[in-house]
Amino acid sequence: MFKIIPVIDIMDGVIVSAKAGHRDQYKKLKSKLCPSSDPEIIIKAMQKKTNANVIYISDLDAIEHNTAQYNFIKEILEFTESNYIWLDAGFRSLEDYEKLLEKIGCVKSKFVNAANRIVPVFGTETVKSLKEAKMIFDEIGSAVLSIDKRNNSFLDVANISANYQVWPRSIILMNLDSVGMNTGPDIEWLREVRAVRKDVKIFGAGGVRNSSDCELVESFGAAGWLCSTVIHQGKKLI
């Protein structure tokens, strides 16, 4: 079944609106869907709109500066107890992910099961080496790879995007140029990747404008799409 995955971008302790990957220009979220700035209210409104049991959290402080917002992530875990979280917290290594679990208290008290609800997303923008990528995806079966690009160039410090053999079972095609821009999904990239690896689940990010776009990317083999702006615009996706 095709999945719409609501996206939350967090920066400096607030939810922000992402536009074309220009992170220095991101502003505090303003939504037609939900006038509140309370993260719990925003997330629950997005999940209700999309019938999603998962959310995608992008910790931009961690991605840009390697300073994860541990308290914010822990807070989200607390009020989404029955939901899964795909989390990109700028992980450079497996050790970074293990450190995050420790910092947010997943080894203690009621958070002992929280780690089971976190699906770690490792982006090509941040993973430090191909060797590290292989170790990560061998170790964590549920981990997702985000293949990141901007200005038609891969953000890929370790050339993971070209080494198809290390890819995990699920990948995200993260076209930052399309994020928040209502320009349409990157169908050509989706087709290229589907031709190379027919056995992986492909999720896209950026550009989806309506339910017709969702039907289109599904017809080209996408398992789902990460969405934010279109949800806050109140448009129908399912």
C-alpha positions in Angstrom: 0.0 0.0 0.0 1.3 3.5 -1.0 2.2 5.5 2.1 2.1 9.3 2.7 4.7 10.0 5.3 4.3 13.4 7.0 7.5 15.3 7.5 8.6 17.5 10.4 11.7 19.6 10.1 13.0 20.8 13.4 15.5 23.6 13.9 16.5 25.6 17.0 13.7 24.0 19.0 10.8 24.8 16.6 9.2 23.2 13.6 10.2 25.0 10.4 9.0 25.2 6.8 11.5 23.7 4.4 12.1 25.4 1.0 14.4 24.0 -1.7 17.1 22.9 0.8 18.1 26.5 1.6 18.3 25.8 5.4 19.6 29.3 6.3 16.2 30.7 5.0 13.9 28.3 6.7 11.2 30.0 8.8 8.9 28.9 11.6 6.0 26.8 10.2 2.8 28.5 9.3 0.0 26.1 8.4 -3.5 26.3 7.0 -4.1 22.8 8.4 -3.2 23.8 12.0 -2.8 27.3 13.4 -1.1 26.1 16.5 2.7 26.1 16.9 2.6 23.2 19.5 4.5 20.3 18.0 2.1 17.7 19.4 -0.9 19.4 17.9 0.8 19.9 14.5 2.0 16.3 14.3 -1.4 14.8 15.3 -3.2 17.1 12.8 -0.8 15.9 10.0 -1.3 12.3 10.9 -5.1 12.7 11.0 -5.0 14.4 7.5 -3.0 11.6 6.0 -4.1 8.5 8.1 -0.4 7.9 8.7 1.0 5.8 11.5 4.5 7.1 10.9 6.2 10.5 10.8 9.5 11.6 9.5 11.6 13.8 11.7 14.5 15.8 10.2 16.8 17.3 12.8 18.4 20.1 10.8 20.7 21.1 13.7 22.1 17.6 13.7 22.5 17.5 9.9 24.1 20.9 9.6 26.1 21.1 12.8 26.1 17.6 14.4 24.2 19.0 17.4 21.1 16.8 17.8 18.1 18.2 19.5 17.8 15.3 22.0 15.2 16.9 24.2 12.9 17.8 21.3 13.2 14.2 19.9 12.4 12.8 23.3 9.4 15.0 23.6 8.1 13.8 20.3 8.6 10.2 21.4 6.5 10.8 24.5 3.4 12.0 22.7 3.6 9.6 19.8 3.7 6.4 21.8 1.9 4.3 19.3 3.6 5.6 16.2 6.8 4.9 14.3 9.3 7.7 13.7 11.7 7.8 10.8 14.5 9.9 12.2 17.3 11.6 10.3 19.5 13.2 13.0 22.5 13.7 10.8 24.0 10.3 11.7 27.7 10.1 10.5 28.1 6.6 11.9 26.5 3.8 13.7 28.0 5.2 16.9 26.1 8.4 16.4 22.8 6.5 16.3 23.7 4.6 19.4 24.7 7.8 21.2 21.3 9.3 20.4 19.4 6.4 21.8 21.4 6.7 25.0 20.9 10.5 25.2 17.1 10.3 24.8 16.9 7.6 27.4 15.9 4.6 25.3 17.8 2.3 27.7 15.8 3.4 30.7 12.3 3.1 32.2 9.4 3.5 29.8 11.7 4.4 26.9 13.1 0.9 26.8 10.8 0.2 23.9 11.1 3.6 22.2 14.1 2.4 20.2 11.8 -0.2 18.6 9.7 2.7 17.2 12.6 4.6 15.8 13.5 3.8 12.2 16.9 5.5 11.7 17.5 7.3 8.4 21.1 7.6 7.3 21.7 10.3 4.7 24.4 10.3 2.0 24.9 13.9 3.0 26.3 12.8 6.3 27.4 9.2 6.5 31.2 9.4 6.6 32.4 6.4 4.6 31.2 3.5 2.4 32.7 1.1 4.9 30.6 2.7 7.6 27.4 2.5 5.4 27.9 -1.2 4.9 28.4 -1.8 8.6 25.2 0.3 9.4 22.9 -1.5 7.0 24.3 -4.9 7.9 23.7 -4.2 11.6 20.3 -2.4 11.5 17.9 -4.3 9.2 15.2 -1.6 9.5 17.5 1.3 8.7 16.6 3.6 5.7 19.1 5.2 3.3 18.4 8.8 2.2 20.1 9.5 -1.1 20.4 13.3 -1.1 20.8 15.7 -4.0 20.6 19.4 -4.6 21.2 21.5 -7.8 21.2 18.1 -9.7 24.3 17.0 -7.8 24.5 14.3 -5.2 25.3 15.2 -1.6 27.3 12.1 -1.0 30.5 12.3 0.9 31.2 8.5 0.6 29.8 7.8 -2.9 27.1 5.6 -1.5 24.6 6.5 -4.2 26.7 4.8 -6.8 27.4 1.6 -4.8 24.0 -0.1 -5.1 25.2 -3.2 -3.4 25.3 -1.6 0.0 21.8 -0.1 -0.1 19.3 -1.4 2.5 15.8 -2.6 1.8 14.3 0.9 1.9 15.6 4.1 0.4 14.5 7.7 0.1 15.2 9.8 -3.0 15.6 13.2 -1.3 15.5 15.9 -4.0 16.1 19.0 -1.9 15.5 21.3 -4.9 11.8 20.1 -4.9 11.2 20.3 -1.2 8.4 22.7 -0.4 8.3 24.0 -4.0 5.2 22.4 -5.6 7.2 21.7 -8.7 6.1 18.1 -9.2 7.9 14.9 -8.2 11.2 13.8 -9.8 9.8 11.0 -12.0 13.0 10.5 -14.0 15.1 9.9 -11.0 12.5 7.4 -9.7 12.6 5.6 -13.0 16.4 5.4 -13.1 16.6 4.0 -9.6 13.8 1.5 -10.1 15.7 0.2 -13.1 18.9 -0.3 -11.1 17.3 -1.9 -8.0 14.0 -3.5 -8.5 14.1 -5.2 -5.1 14.2 -2.1 -2.8 11.3 0.0 -1.5 11.6 3.5 -2.9 10.2 6.5 -1.1 10.5 9.9 -2.6 10.6 13.4 -1.1 9.8 16.7 -2.6 7.5 18.1 -5.2 4.2 16.2 -4.7 1.3 18.6 -5.2 -1.9 16.5 -5.0 -3.4 13.1 -5.1 -2.8 12.8 -8.9 1.0 13.2 -8.2 0.7 10.4 -5.6 -1.0 8.1 -8.1 1.7 9.0 -10.7 4.7 8.1 -8.5 3.0 5.0 -7.3 2.5 3.9 -11.0 6.3 4.3 -11.4 7.0 2.0 -8.5 7.2 4.3 -5.4 6.2 2.7 -2.2 5.4 6.1 -0.6 6.3 9.8 -0.5 7.5 12.2 2.2 5.3 15.3 2.3 5.0 18.4 4.3 4.1 21.6 2.5 1.2 20.1 0.5 -0.3 18.7 3.8 -0.1 22.2 5.4 -1.8 23.6 2.3 -4.7 21.4 3.1 -4.7 19.6 -0.2 -6.0 16.1 -0.7 -3.4 13.4 -1.1 -5.3 10.1 -0.4 
